[in-house]
Amino acid sequence: MPPQRFLILADGDFDPMISKTANAVIRYLPERVVGVLDRATAGSTVHDVLGFGGTIPVVGTIAEGLALEPDAVLIGIAPMGGRLPETWRAWLLEALDAGCDIWSGLHTFLSDDPELSTRARERGREIRDVRRPPSPLVVSSGKARLVEPLVVLTVGTDCNVGKMTCQLQIVRGLHERGFRTRFAATGQTGIFIEGAGIAVDAVVADFVGGAAEQLVLEAAAEADIVLVEGQGSLNHPGYSGVTLGLLHGSCPDAMILCHQAGRKYISEYREADWLEIPPLAEYVRMYEAAAALVHPSEVIAIYLNTVSLDDEEARLACREATRTTGLPCTDPVRFPGDTALVDAVIARMADRLPDARRA
């Protein structure tokens, strides 16, 4: 069966900075997106709104979207308060009637909604709640340290700085060089793109490490390199728990530190200005020390999200990050020809000792 073609629902929040899920699917799976439903920007193209994505149309009604012949409606934003707006409910029911599946990354599972689930069953369609964790999950036991492939985890200075984007850019580069590479998705957007994974923010705390371990063990069966999507930040007051769970559950050989240039405070985009982001060199020390409590690992490169800078400012920021940390640094989205991150992963794979994982 060919891959499904998506109509992305992003009504009211289709924007370069807000619609994270919609934007990532458009960036990495453009050939599978037939259109975006957003009444505020209807009549434009995706490129007009985001600056990338080409001529994919933005439509203002579900009828216009279904006329583009999607196989599935993908929810690309989170509605305010996490509740499904009644307008959206009517759209989803109409999409099910038209023969579409529904892909959702909401915390509220749509397959538990009586009206939607009944309609899906009647029409022979599927509702995919990608945030629903698999069962059973187990507590991690350190098995990930024993796999043969190189395991690389992205870690960050904050949430929403580009940990998933970093790994997806590296996946592309490694595939181009012939390395068997698997991306282990740990969030709903990554799962949409990869087609598999575990959304760890929906996993009971005791099993976050076990979920990471399971992802590594599964990916290691068919890869030379496993790239694990990181979450949160080690010093984030709300999400440090999931960060540590992924770090100790995946037992990475190496880490790539991700940061958004210019961000000064943890969760600054949520108007939290009381907790300053330490220097990058301090994060390198913190992450390596935290990893070593279970399995030694080192930061091998810096991914710098330079979305708020112009090209020259971005180059200067990358050079400054290298000067202060001694590590290669780039923004592979802005500078796709710069292979510093891919080179760092390949170099780490080449110089590691064959038996180091069993020490």
Order of alpha helices (4+ residues) and beta strands (2+ residues): beta-alpha-beta-alpha-beta-alpha-beta-alpha-beta-alpha-beta-beta-alpha-beta-alpha-alpha-beta-alpha-beta-alpha-beta-alpha-beta-alpha
